[in-house]
Amino acid sequence: MTSSAQEPPSTDHRGDALPVLSKSATKMKMDRLLSTPLPDCKGSTPGSFFWTHAAWFISRRVRAAQFRTREVTGKSTLPADRGNLCCAWHTNGLQDPLAIALNHPRFFVLGARHDLVTRPLLSWWTRRMAVQPVVRKAELLAGGCSEEEATQINGRTLLMLATGISEGFGCVLFPEGTSHSDSSMLRFRTGPMRTVLAAGAIAKSKGLPLPAVIPIGLHFRNRELFRTDEWVEYGTPIQLTDEDIPEDLVEAVKDGLWSEPPAEKVTALRDKLRLDLVPLTPNTSDWLEYDALHLIGHVEAARSNQPLNSWREEVLSARALRDALQPEELDYMDTTVPSIEHPALPPATAAANMLNEHGLDGRDLNAKGTDVRTFNPMNAVMPLLRLPVSLLMLPVCLYALGLQILMGRVLGDFTDEGLDARSSYHFLAAMFGSLMFWPFLTVLLVLGMHLNAGAITEAIGFDWQAVFGTGVAARRLTYLLLGITTFPLYWFSGRVVSKFWDDWADFKRAVVRMKIRGAQRQNLRGALRTLHAEMDKMTL
């Protein structure tokens, strides 16, 4: 008789659901984790100066193509003379820390899920940036490592992050402890609070300014889609004070060893952060309720003849409605958010659901908010002007980016890590695909032009190989410059075609709007009519 392996628990000691582990997360490579390079907290970057700047540069280029609109607010409130621990809710995988770190004025000392520093290819970069591994409770309970090993790894990681923060670097940690797909925040873990309090103790022992905790709102229109909208909202800093850092903790960290901050200080900071952070999230009972609030916001804007012109304006409008319609005694410490009980919600929910089924939303309503809008020929002028350039660059884009687009779609669409990881794979495929494929594609292109030099010269009417002269060195210089210029050309083709993608998406939305007829159209109009009637009674 054989015994089967015991299944890991699905909940923690509080009864909260643990994240479902991907295959990669269950593979604990202890030797690699313990040999992770430590950050240099005295340098200008915690990891390699060159590779950190290179990663930041490439990441910004990729994200510029990945998002249709990006907006950042609140950066002026960031204290520039001290370290910052940035905290946000976590629903979009790798995009969340990227959104925070790439928009922050300082470089970050980074902690991440353990497998990000052991995965093939990705670990090559993360180790050069001195990313520190974190073992989550789910991995420990699944038997990936012993409690002693997890304590050793996490203790070292928290100490390194705390040291980096104390020296003035930024850092991002997510108090929920995992990326998820809920419309409200999960229960907070204590790691971020323990880290920043230890950072405060280290800073206090060295006479440095105490760090600040920065609550951040991360807002994505459709997180899993290419060319969606993003708003990064830096909130009001929570400044640590001398009273938050007991002297015995200061003494404990002087020798460079990890020491646990007092539990009551950790709990107090955790609760204060949650009170500041929850309002910066949707914080609704489900996503459809949040969509309904956005729809009401669009209808309200139409009624006042002040249309919402940006994703940020939409989020703020929905937030104001949520705060007005939710119960005043709502407990932000509770992870369960009650449904909004208001007569305007049922028709708004019905209308939002009908629009969602067609891939539409409140932006597709007409100027009065009573129906879907009709096609406006003036909106087609700019897309038509861009079309020739897009078609010209399309073959270049397919040649340069086709393989990584395919790789991103395959990895993102078939990942076992959930919808919240989809755009992370798109990003990684774009970033590493460029590094992997572009040099090879350039060599093929230059070789092909060399082998067909005569035909190309005949077609263009001059000897392109003799631009710098007819000698061997001159021709080699021509080939070198040709190869170098392909990289910005590849990037430019991607940016042009991404605009073409936007125009194509807008055209498809217009076609979908025209196809909504019969009973579907009448039902939508009826729901919007009822919504208007209920809004006539609303006093916000």
ZADRENKOL-340358 format. One line per field, with one value per residue (C-alpha): x, y, z; residue number from 1; residue in three letters. Coordinates in steps of 0.5 Angstrom, whole numbers, m for minus. Layout:
// ZADRENKOL-340358
px = [X; ...]
py = [Y; ...]
pz = [Z; ...]
resi = [NUM; ...]
resn = [Ala; ...]
// end
This chain:
// ZADRENKOL-340358
px = [0; 3; 2; 0; 4; 0; m3; m1; m6; m10; m11; m6; m7; m12; m16; m14; m13; m6; m4; m4; 3; 6; 10; 16; 14; 15; 22; 26; 33; 37; 44; 42; 38; 43; 48; 44; 49; 48; 46; 52; 48; 54; 54; 49; 45; 44; 47; 51; 51; 51; 46; 41; 41; 41; 35; 31; 32; 30; 24; 22; 22; 18; 13; 12; 9; 6; 1; m3; m4; 1; 0; 3; 1; 4; 11; 12; 10; 16; 21; 28; 33; 31; 29; 22; 18; 13; 7; 1; m4; m2; m6; m2; 4; 11; 7; 6; 13; 15; 10; 13; 20; 21; 17; 20; 26; 31; 34; 31; 33; 29; 26; 22; 19; 24; 24; 25; 33; 33; 29; 33; 35; 31; 36; 42; 39; 36; 42; 46; 41; 42; 35; 33; 29; 23; 20; 12; 8; 5; 12; 14; 7; 8; 14; 19; 24; 24; 22; 29; 31; 26; 27; 35; 33; 28; 32; 37; 33; 29; 36; 39; 32; 32; 39; 38; 32; 36; 41; 36; 34; 27; 24; 17; 14; 7; 3; m2; 4; 2; m1; m9; m15; m20; m23; m21; m15; m13; m11; m4; 2; 7; 14; 14; 12; 18; 23; 21; 22; 28; 31; 29; 33; 39; 38; 37; 43; 47; 44; 41; 34; 28; 25; 18; 12; 9; 2; 1; m5; m4; m10; m10; m16; m16; m9; m9; m9; m4; m5; m9; m9; m5; m5; 0; m2; 3; 0; 1; 8; 7; 13; 17; 18; 23; 17; 16; 23; 25; 32; 33; 31; 37; 42; 40; 41; 48; 52; 48; 44; 37; 32; 25; 21; 16; 10; 5; 9; 9; 1; 0; 4; 0; m7; m5; m2; m8; m13; m9; m8; m15; m18; m13; m16; m23; m25; m32; m35; m34; m31; m38; m40; m33; m35; m42; m39; m35; m41; m45; m39; m39; m47; m46; m41; m45; m51; m46; m43; m36; m34; m28; m22; m17; m17; m15; m21; m25; m22; m23; m30; m32; m28; m32; m39; m36; m35; m41; m46; m42; m44; m41; m39; m35; m29; m23; m19; m25; m23; m30; m33; m41; m45; m47; m55; m57; m63; m58; m53; m58; m59; m52; m50; m54; m52; m45; m45; m49; m43; m38; m41; m39; m32; m35; m35; m38; m33; m38; m44; m47; m46; m52; m51; m57; m55; m48; m45; m45; m39; m36; m32; m28; m25; m22; m18; m12; m12; m12; m7; m2; m4; 1; 6; 4; 3; 10; 13; 9; 13; 19; 15; 13; 21; 23; 18; 14; 18; 17; 10; 9; 13; 9; 2; 4; 7; 2; m4; m2; 1; m1; 0; m7; m9; m6; 1; m1; 2; 8; 10; 8; 13; 19; 18; 19; 25; 28; 26; 29; 36; 35; 33; 35; 42; 41; 36; 41; 46; 41; 39; 46; 48; 42; 44; 51; 49; 44; 49; 48; 41; 40; 45; 41; 34; 36; 41; 48; 53; 51; 57; 61; 58; 64; 69; 71; 76; 75; 75; 70; 65; 66; 64; 58; 56; 57; 53; 47; 47; 47; 41; 37; 36; 32; 29; 26; 24; 21; 17; 14; 12; 8; 5; 3; m1; m4; m6; m10; m13; m15; m18; m22; m25; m27; m31; m34; m36; m39; m43; m46; m48; m52; m59; m66; m67; m60; m60; m67; m65; m59; m63; m68; m63; m59; m66; m68; m61; m62; m69; m65; m59; m65; m66; m59; m56; m48]
py = [0; 7; 13; 20; 26; 31; 37; 44; 48; 53; 58; 61; 61; 66; 63; 67; 64; 63; 64; 59; 57; 57; 51; 56; 58; 51; 50; 53; 53; 54; 54; 60; 64; 64; 66; 72; 78; 83; 90; 96; 101; 106; 106; 110; 104; 98; 93; 94; 101; 100; 94; 98; 104; 99; 96; 102; 105; 99; 98; 105; 104; 98; 101; 107; 102; 97; 103; 108; 113; 114; 119; 120; 125; 126; 126; 133; 130; 125; 127; 128; 127; 120; 113; 112; 105; 105; 101; 99; 94; 89; 86; 87; 82; 85; 92; 94; 95; 97; 103; 105; 105; 107; 114; 115; 120; 115; 108; 102; 97; 91; 85; 80; 73; 68; 65; 71; 71; 63; 63; 62; 69; 73; 71; 74; 81; 81; 78; 84; 89; 86; 84; 80; 74; 73; 66; 67; 63; 60; 57; 55; 51; 48; 45; 48; 50; 49; 54; 55; 56; 61; 65; 66; 68; 73; 76; 77; 80; 85; 87; 89; 92; 96; 98; 101; 105; 108; 110; 114; 109; 107; 101; 98; 92; 90; 89; 84; 79; 77; 79; 78; 79; 82; 89; 90; 89; 83; 82; 86; 82; 85; 85; 92; 95; 91; 93; 100; 101; 97; 102; 107; 104; 104; 111; 113; 110; 113; 120; 120; 122; 117; 114; 115; 110; 112; 110; 109; 108; 104; 104; 100; 101; 93; 91; 85; 88; 91; 99; 100; 106; 107; 112; 112; 116; 118; 119; 123; 121; 117; 120; 116; 119; 118; 116; 110; 108; 105; 106; 98; 97; 102; 98; 92; 94; 97; 91; 90; 84; 83; 85; 85; 91; 91; 88; 94; 99; 94; 94; 101; 103; 97; 100; 107; 105; 101; 107; 111; 106; 103; 109; 109; 103; 101; 98; 95; 89; 86; 89; 90; 94; 98; 99; 101; 107; 109; 109; 113; 118; 118; 119; 125; 128; 128; 131; 137; 137; 136; 130; 126; 126; 122; 115; 119; 123; 117; 114; 120; 121; 113; 114; 120; 116; 110; 115; 118; 112; 107; 106; 112; 107; 102; 99; 99; 94; 89; 85; 84; 90; 90; 92; 99; 99; 105; 105; 108; 102; 96; 100; 102; 95; 93; 98; 97; 89; 90; 95; 90; 84; 88; 90; 97; 102; 109; 112; 109; 113; 119; 126; 126; 119; 116; 111; 109; 114; 114; 114; 121; 122; 127; 122; 118; 124; 123; 115; 116; 121; 116; 110; 110; 111; 105; 101; 103; 101; 94; 90; 92; 91; 84; 82; 86; 84; 78; 73; 77; 78; 71; 69; 74; 72; 64; 66; 71; 67; 60; 62; 58; 64; 68; 74; 78; 76; 76; 83; 81; 76; 81; 86; 81; 78; 85; 87; 80; 79; 85; 83; 76; 77; 84; 82; 76; 79; 85; 80; 77; 83; 86; 79; 79; 86; 84; 78; 82; 88; 89; 88; 93; 98; 97; 99; 105; 108; 108; 104; 104; 100; 106; 111; 112; 110; 104; 101; 95; 99; 104; 98; 95; 102; 102; 95; 97; 104; 100; 95; 100; 104; 98; 98; 105; 103; 97; 101; 106; 101; 98; 105; 107; 100; 101; 107; 103; 98; 104; 106; 99; 98; 105; 103; 96; 99; 104; 98; 94; 100; 100; 93; 94; 94; 91; 88; 89; 97; 98; 94; 99; 105; 103; 102; 108; 112; 109; 111; 118; 118; 115; 120; 126; 124; 123; 129; 128]
pz = [0; m2; 1; m3; m1; 3; 0; 2; 6; 2; 8; 13; 20; 20; 15; 9; 2; 0; m7; m12; m13; m20; m22; m22; m15; m12; m14; m9; m11; m4; m6; m12; m7; m1; m6; m9; m9; m4; m5; m5; m1; m1; m9; m13; m15; m11; m16; m22; m25; m32; m32; m27; m32; m38; m35; m33; m40; m44; m39; m40; m48; m47; m43; m47; m52; m48; m45; m49; m44; m38; m32; m26; m20; m13; m14; m12; m5; m4; 1; m3; 3; 5; 4; 1; 2; m3; m2; m6; m7; m12; m18; m24; m23; m25; m28; m21; m18; m25; m25; m18; m19; m26; m24; m18; m18; m14; m16; m12; m7; m9; m6; m10; m10; m10; m17; m20; m18; m20; m27; m33; m37; m32; m26; m30; m30; m23; m20; m23; m20; m13; m13; m6; m6; m1; 1; 2; 7; 1; m1; 6; 8; 1; 3; m1; 4; 12; 16; 18; 11; 10; 16; 14; 7; 9; 15; 10; 5; 10; 13; 6; 4; 11; 10; 3; 5; 11; 6; 2; m3; m5; m4; m6; m2; m3; 4; 1; 0; m7; m13; m14; m18; m13; m13; m6; m1; 2; 9; 10; 12; 17; 12; 10; 16; 20; 14; 14; 22; 22; 17; 21; 27; 22; 20; 27; 29; 24; 25; 18; 16; 18; 12; 10; 8; 1; 0; m8; m12; m18; m23; m30; m34; m37; m33; m38; m45; m49; m50; m44; m39; m33; m27; m22; m16; m11; m4; 2; 5; 12; 16; 21; 28; 33; 37; 32; 33; 40; 43; 44; 37; 35; 39; 36; 29; 30; 29; 22; 25; 23; 29; 30; 31; 37; 35; 37; 33; 27; 28; 29; 23; 19; 21; 19; 12; 11; 13; 8; 2; 2; m1; m7; m9; m12; m6; m8; m7; m14; m21; m24; m18; m20; m27; m25; m21; m27; m32; m27; m27; m35; m34; m29; m33; m39; m35; m33; m40; m37; m40; m37; m42; m38; m34; m28; m29; m29; m23; m19; m21; m19; m13; m11; m12; m8; m2; m3; m4; 1; 8; 13; 18; 13; 16; 12; 16; 14; 8; 6; 2; 3; m4; m5; m3; m8; m13; m18; m18; m21; m27; m28; m27; m32; m37; m35; m36; m43; m45; m42; m46; m53; m50; m49; m43; m41; m46; m51; m49; m53; m51; m47; m43; m46; m52; m55; m59; m67; m71; m72; m79; m76; m71; m77; m80; m76; m76; m84; m84; m80; m84; m90; m85; m81; m87; m89; m82; m81; m85; m81; m75; m76; m78; m72; m67; m69; m65; m59; m60; m61; m55; m51; m53; m52; m45; m43; m45; m43; m36; m30; m25; m27; m31; m26; m29; m37; m38; m34; m39; m45; m42; m41; m48; m51; m46; m47; m54; m56; m53; m56; m63; m65; m66; m69; m74; m75; m77; m82; m85; m86; m89; m94; m96; m97; m101; m106; m106; m114; m114; m109; m112; m119; m115; m111; m117; m113; m110; m102; m100; m102; m98; m94; m100; m104; m99; m94; m88; m91; m93; m86; m83; m88; m85; m78; m79; m82; m77; m71; m75; m75; m67; m67; m73; m70; m64; m68; m72; m66; m64; m70; m71; m63; m66; m71; m66; m62; m69; m71; m64; m64; m71; m68; m62; m67; m71; m65; m63; m70; m69; m62; m65; m63; m56; m54; m56; m53; m46; m46; m47; m42; m37; m38; m38; m31; m29; m31; m27; m21; m21; m22; m14; m12; m8; m7]
resi = [1; 2; 3; 4; 5; 6; 7; 8; 9; 10; 11; 12; 13; 14; 15; 16; 17; 18; 19; 20; 21; 22; 23; 24; 25; 26; 27; 28; 29; 30; 31; 32; 33; 34; 35; 36; 37; 38; 39; 40; 41; 42; 43; 44; 45; 46; 47; 48; 49; 50; 51; 52; 53; 54; 55; 56; 57; 58; 59; 60; 61; 62; 63; 64; 65; 66; 67; 68; 69; 70; 71; 72; 73; 74; 75; 76; 77; 78; 79; 80; 81; 82; 83; 84; 85; 86; 87; 88; 89; 90; 91; 92; 93; 94; 95; 96; 97; 98; 99; 100; 101; 102; 103; 104; 105; 106; 107; 108; 109; 110; 111; 112; 113; 114; 115; 116; 117; 118; 119; 120; 121; 122; 123; 124; 125; 126; 127; 128; 129; 130; 131; 132; 133; 134; 135; 136; 137; 138; 139; 140; 141; 142; 143; 144; 145; 146; 147; 148; 149; 150; 151; 152; 153; 154; 155; 156; 157; 158; 159; 160; 161; 162; 163; 164; 165; 166; 167; 168; 169; 170; 171; 172; 173; 174; 175; 176; 177; 178; 179; 180; 181; 182; 183; 184; 185; 186; 187; 188; 189; 190; 191; 192; 193; 194; 195; 196; 197; 198; 199; 200; 201; 202; 203; 204; 205; 206; 207; 208; 209; 210; 211; 212; 213; 214; 215; 216; 217; 218; 219; 220; 221; 222; 223; 224; 225; 226; 227; 228; 229; 230; 231; 232; 233; 234; 235; 236; 237; 238; 239; 240; 241; 242; 243; 244; 245; 246; 247; 248; 249; 250; 251; 252; 253; 254; 255; 256; 257; 258; 259; 260; 261; 262; 263; 264; 265; 266; 267; 268; 269; 270; 271; 272; 273; 274; 275; 276; 277; 278; 279; 280; 281; 282; 283; 284; 285; 286; 287; 288; 289; 290; 291; 292; 293; 294; 295; 296; 297; 298; 299; 300; 301; 302; 303; 304; 305; 306; 307; 308; 309; 310; 311; 312; 313; 314; 315; 316; 317; 318; 319; 320; 321; 322; 323; 324; 325; 326; 327; 328; 329; 330; 331; 332; 333; 334; 335; 336; 337; 338; 339; 340; 341; 342; 343; 344; 345; 346; 347; 348; 349; 350; 351; 352; 353; 354; 355; 356; 357; 358; 359; 360; 361; 362; 363; 364; 365; 366; 367; 368; 369; 370; 371; 372; 373; 374; 375; 376; 377; 378; 379; 380; 381; 382; 383; 384; 385; 386; 387; 388; 389; 390; 391; 392; 393; 394; 395; 396; 397; 398; 399; 400; 401; 402; 403; 404; 405; 406; 407; 408; 409; 410; 411; 412; 413; 414; 415; 416; 417; 418; 419; 420; 421; 422; 423; 424; 425; 426; 427; 428; 429; 430; 431; 432; 433; 434; 435; 436; 437; 438; 439; 440; 441; 442; 443; 444; 445; 446; 447; 448; 449; 450; 451; 452; 453; 454; 455; 456; 457; 458; 459; 460; 461; 462; 463; 464; 465; 466; 467; 468; 469; 470; 471; 472; 473; 474; 475; 476; 477; 478; 479; 480; 481; 482; 483; 484; 485; 486; 487; 488; 489; 490; 491; 492; 493; 494; 495; 496; 497; 498; 499; 500; 501; 502; 503; 504; 505; 506; 507; 508; 509; 510; 511; 512; 513; 514; 515; 516; 517; 518; 519; 520; 521; 522; 523; 524; 525; 526; 527; 528; 529; 530; 531; 532; 533; 534; 535; 536; 537; 538; 539; 540]
resn = [Met; Thr; Ser; Ser; Ala; Gln; Glu; Pro; Pro; Ser; Thr; Asp; His; Arg; Gly; Asp; Ala; Leu; Pro; Val; Leu; Ser; Lys; Ser; Ala; Thr; Lys; Met; Lys; Met; Asp; Arg; Leu; Leu; Ser; Thr; Pro; Leu; Pro; Asp; Cys; Lys; Gly; Ser; Thr; Pro; Gly; Ser; Phe; Phe; Trp; Thr; His; Ala; Ala; Trp; Phe; Ile; Ser; Arg; Arg; Val; Arg; Ala; Ala; Gln; Phe; Arg; Thr; Arg; Glu; Val; Thr; Gly; Lys; Ser; Thr; Leu; Pro; Ala; Asp; Arg; Gly; Asn; Leu; Cys; Cys; Ala; Trp; His; Thr; Asn; Gly; Leu; Gln; Asp; Pro; Leu; Ala; Ile; Ala; Leu; Asn; His; Pro; Arg; Phe; Phe; Val; Leu; Gly; Ala; Arg; His; Asp; Leu; Val; Thr; Arg; Pro; Leu; Leu; Ser; Trp; Trp; Thr; Arg; Arg; Met; Ala; Val; Gln; Pro; Val; Val; Arg; Lys; Ala; Glu; Leu; Leu; Ala; Gly; Gly; Cys; Ser; Glu; Glu; Glu; Ala; Thr; Gln; Ile; Asn; Gly; Arg; Thr; Leu; Leu; Met; Leu; Ala; Thr; Gly; Ile; Ser; Glu; Gly; Phe; Gly; Cys; Val; Leu; Phe; Pro; Glu; Gly; Thr; Ser; His; Ser; Asp; Ser; Ser; Met; Leu; Arg; Phe; Arg; Thr; Gly; Pro; Met; Arg; Thr; Val; Leu; Ala; Ala; Gly; Ala; Ile; Ala; Lys; Ser; Lys; Gly; Leu; Pro; Leu; Pro; Ala; Val; Ile; Pro; Ile; Gly; Leu; His; Phe; Arg; Asn; Arg; Glu; Leu; Phe; Arg; Thr; Asp; Glu; Trp; Val; Glu; Tyr; Gly; Thr; Pro; Ile; Gln; Leu; Thr; Asp; Glu; Asp; Ile; Pro; Glu; Asp; Leu; Val; Glu; Ala; Val; Lys; Asp; Gly; Leu; Trp; Ser; Glu; Pro; Pro; Ala; Glu; Lys; Val; Thr; Ala; Leu; Arg; Asp; Lys; Leu; Arg; Leu; Asp; Leu; Val; Pro; Leu; Thr; Pro; Asn; Thr; Ser; Asp; Trp; Leu; Glu; Tyr; Asp; Ala; Leu; His; Leu; Ile; Gly; His; Val; Glu; Ala; Ala; Arg; Ser; Asn; Gln; Pro; Leu; Asn; Ser; Trp; Arg; Glu; Glu; Val; Leu; Ser; Ala; Arg; Ala; Leu; Arg; Asp; Ala; Leu; Gln; Pro; Glu; Glu; Leu; Asp; Tyr; Met; Asp; Thr; Thr; Val; Pro; Ser; Ile; Glu; His; Pro; Ala; Leu; Pro; Pro; Ala; Thr; Ala; Ala; Ala; Asn; Met; Leu; Asn; Glu; His; Gly; Leu; Asp; Gly; Arg; Asp; Leu; Asn; Ala; Lys; Gly; Thr; Asp; Val; Arg; Thr; Phe; Asn; Pro; Met; Asn; Ala; Val; Met; Pro; Leu; Leu; Arg; Leu; Pro; Val; Ser; Leu; Leu; Met; Leu; Pro; Val; Cys; Leu; Tyr; Ala; Leu; Gly; Leu; Gln; Ile; Leu; Met; Gly; Arg; Val; Leu; Gly; Asp; Phe; Thr; Asp; Glu; Gly; Leu; Asp; Ala; Arg; Ser; Ser; Tyr; His; Phe; Leu; Ala; Ala; Met; Phe; Gly; Ser; Leu; Met; Phe; Trp; Pro; Phe; Leu; Thr; Val; Leu; Leu; Val; Leu; Gly; Met; His; Leu; Asn; Ala; Gly; Ala; Ile; Thr; Glu; Ala; Ile; Gly; Phe; Asp; Trp; Gln; Ala; Val; Phe; Gly; Thr; Gly; Val; Ala; Ala; Arg; Arg; Leu; Thr; Tyr; Leu; Leu; Leu; Gly; Ile; Thr; Thr; Phe; Pro; Leu; Tyr; Trp; Phe; Ser; Gly; Arg; Val; Val; Ser; Lys; Phe; Trp; Asp; Asp; Trp; Ala; Asp; Phe; Lys; Arg; Ala; Val; Val; Arg; Met; Lys; Ile; Arg; Gly; Ala; Gln; Arg; Gln; Asn; Leu; Arg; Gly; Ala; Leu; Arg; Thr; Leu; His; Ala; Glu; Met; Asp; Lys; Met; Thr; Leu]
// end
